[in-house]
Amino acid sequence: MKSQLSVLQRSEISNPPSHGARIVSLILNTPELFEEWKRDIQTMAGRIIEMRKELYHLLTEKLHTPGNWDHIVNQIGMFRWVCFDAG
């Protein structure tokens, strides 16, 4: 029984459903949907930029938090990878 469940589980993970790929294909190949998707991305990016500005203002103007917080508004993208030197 355990081996049968392992086979079933392995096939489910190795072969994900194609629903997502079909949706992406539909969006990328339908001009109206593609334009809507681009507007949605611009809206989301704009919200992230505004949230960063608000955080920067809070840290620097309201809380007077020590340090340089410029990286918050200068960064591009949603994630920041930080590498710490172990030595």
C-alpha positions in Angstrom: 0.0 0.0 0.0 2.8 2.4 0.9 4.6 1.8 -2.3 1.5 2.4 -4.3 0.9 5.7 -2.5 4.5 6.7 -3.2 4.1 6.0 -6.9 0.9 8.0 -7.0 2.4 10.9 -5.1 5.5 10.9 -7.3 3.4 11.1 -10.4 1.3 14.0 -9.1 4.4 16.0 -8.2 6.3 15.2 -11.4 3.3 15.9 -13.7 1.5 19.0 -12.5 -1.8 19.9 -14.2 -1.6 22.0 -17.3 -4.3 24.4 -16.2 -1.8 27.1 -15.3 0.0 26.8 -18.6 -3.3 27.1 -20.5 -4.3 30.2 -18.6 -0.9 31.8 -19.3 -1.1 30.9 -22.9 -4.6 32.4 -23.2 -3.5 35.6 -21.6 -0.3 36.0 -23.6 -2.1 35.2 -26.9 -5.2 37.3 -26.5 -4.4 41.0 -27.0 -7.2 42.3 -24.7 -6.2 40.0 -21.9 -2.5 40.7 -22.4 -3.1 44.5 -22.1 -5.2 43.9 -19.0 -2.4 41.8 -17.5 0.1 44.6 -18.2 -2.1 47.1 -16.5 -2.4 44.8 -13.5 1.4 44.5 -13.3 1.8 48.3 -13.5 -0.8 48.7 -10.7 1.0 46.2 -8.5 4.4 47.8 -9.2 3.0 51.2 -8.4 1.6 50.0 -5.1 4.9 48.5 -4.1 6.7 51.8 -4.9 4.2 53.8 -2.9 4.5 51.4 0.1 8.3 51.8 0.0 7.9 55.6 0.0 5.6 55.4 3.0 7.9 53.1 4.9 10.9 55.4 4.1 9.0 58.5 5.3 7.9 56.7 8.5 11.5 55.6 9.3 13.2 58.8 8.4 10.7 61.6 9.1 8.4 60.3 11.8 10.5 57.8 13.8 13.9 59.4 13.1 15.4 55.9 12.9 19.2 56.0 12.8 20.9 54.8 9.7 20.6 55.3 6.0 17.3 54.0 4.6 17.8 55.1 1.0 18.0 51.5 -0.2 14.2 51.2 0.5 13.3 53.6 -2.2 16.2 52.9 -4.5 15.7 49.2 -4.7 14.0 47.7 -7.8 11.9 44.6 -7.5 9.9 42.9 -4.7 12.8 41.1 -3.0 16.2 42.0 -1.7 18.8 39.3 -1.3 21.2 40.0 1.5 24.4 38.1 1.9 26.2 38.3 5.2 29.9 37.7 5.6 30.3 34.9 8.1 33.9 35.9 8.9 
